[in-house]
Amino acid sequence: MGEHHRQPTTPPSDYRADRASRAADPATAYAWAGIGGGEPPGPVTVVPAPGALPAKLPVRELARACVGACSLAAAQLLARRTGAPVPPVRIDEAAVAAAFVSERLLRIDGRSLTPFAPLSGFLRTGDGWVRTHANYPHHRAALLRALGLHDPGDGDDRALARNLAAELASRTAHEVQETVYAAGGLAVAVAGAPGPPPAETPPLTVRSAPGEGPARPLPPAALPAAGVRVLDLTRVIAGPVATRTLALLGADVLRIDPPRLPEDPDAHADTGPGKRSALLDLAAPGDRRIFDELLDTADVLVLGYRPGALDALGLDPGTLAARRPGLITARLDAWGDPNPLAGRRGFDSLVQAATGIAAVEAAEDGRPGVLPAQALDHGTGYLLAAAVLRALTERQETGGGRLLRLSLAATASWLLHGIRPPLPEPPRSPAPDPAPWLTTTASPYGTLRHALTPVHYEGAPRSWSRPPSRWGTDRPVWA
């Protein structure tokens, strides 16, 4: 289908260049160092929006740093490919704030989305609180089954929610967490105040993959990731945000999903721009043969399933490195390692609850609080894209593959302990108007009103070259 972009209007005067700052930003510098960047290749101009992403924790700083590191990585790779100087990087905090709530700002033919299902949220237990996640039908069914609740199928989730609350009141938070997990559902006990900071709080780890690979210089191109082939095996915000960003920057991104695990169409409309989406059952010999042919010519593989879930299919780091020297593999999960919940499924909201973020952001009445965005998801997504771009830059000269390991919990630890608390904001700083950072695009889902990318360097694309295709409807071939 064709598409139409409404270009953003001139930013309000509060966000114009005369308020931009080129002062050193410790958070961005830390994120850049964390992806192996060393000394930043150039300054980052920041256009402030003090009312953006208001929270007790330095969410605005984290968001700005993640997008800043991604923009620097894109600019550096482009310069390496063209031989030109690194283009200037500019980060507008209002654009960042809009992008970090892209799923809330998305409209499909004027219809807004519902981020959380009725049975997802904070619920009291006999000794505290739990956070449940029941957005997907199979997680909802597992939650009810674990707690012995019957779904009458009449669509009245209000009655079910009351029954759920009554059932939880007689149990401990830890008991609920373990019982629901054993049944295949998702719930975590809400932690109290965060403990002391760890010795280090790196948002990600980067290491060379075993084996050798030749240098892989990329030819000159107009976009940093042009010609780069990315296999996308991710779901739910963080991974799809990363691959959506790589697609924006020119990569050929092909998302692969199993046929038996449908994606929420609204979620795919938000994170699918620039990409194609195909279905393959990797346990079926014919589909596995197709996947292996794709993998043999891929530059990047992004994995977003829980740790170990795909190892039996030969998608563990050692097997991948032996099969495809020079492959950049990025592994993303919720909890990281070491962590008591390592290996379990998880989502941003659950990680916020389990790491102490919900306690820090609690309301005056003691009810657990939330960040103003799914900041762990979005922040980790931009960090992942940044790390992939940096790995591509290094591979230009040194060859060899890279293993990138990120988790939402590591990003949470960085937010809690690794970013200096911000200076007090002026009282009642207004939230920035997102309108200048929204555009309209025709798509197979209908007319989308969606956020523009916050990733920016001089000459960067403002939006994606193609709208999201319908989930699972593309052929499993490279473009």
Salt bridges, closest charged atoms under 4 A:
GLU3 OE1 - HIS5 NE2 3.13
ASP25 OD2 - ARG64 NE 2.92
GLU93 OE1 - ARG60 NH1 2.54
GLU93 OE2 - ARG64 NH1 2.57
GLU103 OE1 - HIS378 NE2 2.93
ASP151 OD2 - ARG140 NH1 2.51
ASP156 OD1 - ARG158 NE 3.49
ASP157 OD1 - ARG140 NH2 2.33
GLU167 OE2 - ARG171 NE 2.77
GLU175 OE2 - ARG171 NH1 3.41
GLU178 OE1 - ARG344 NH2 2.77
ASP232 OD2 - LYS275 NZ 3.42
ASP252 OD1 - ARG276 NH2 2.86
ASP257 OD1 - ARG235 NH1 3.06
ASP257 OD2 - ARG255 NE 2.54
GLU263 OE2 - ARG255 NH2 2.93
ASP266 OD1 - ARG111 NH2 2.97
ASP270 OD1 - ARG244 NH1 3.70
ASP281 OD2 - ARG260 NH1 3.15
ASP292 OD1 - ARG288 NE 2.80
ASP292 OD1 - ARG323 NH2 3.79
ASP296 OD1 - ARG323 NH2 3.13
ASP299 OD1 - ARG395 NH2 2.89
ASP311 OD1 - ARG331 NH2 3.61
ASP333 OD2 - ARG405 NH2 2.84
GLU394 OE2 - ARG390 NH2 2.96
GLU394 OE1 - ARG402 NE 2.92
GLU397 OE2 - ARG80 NH1 2.98
GLU425 OE2 - ARG60 NH2 2.46
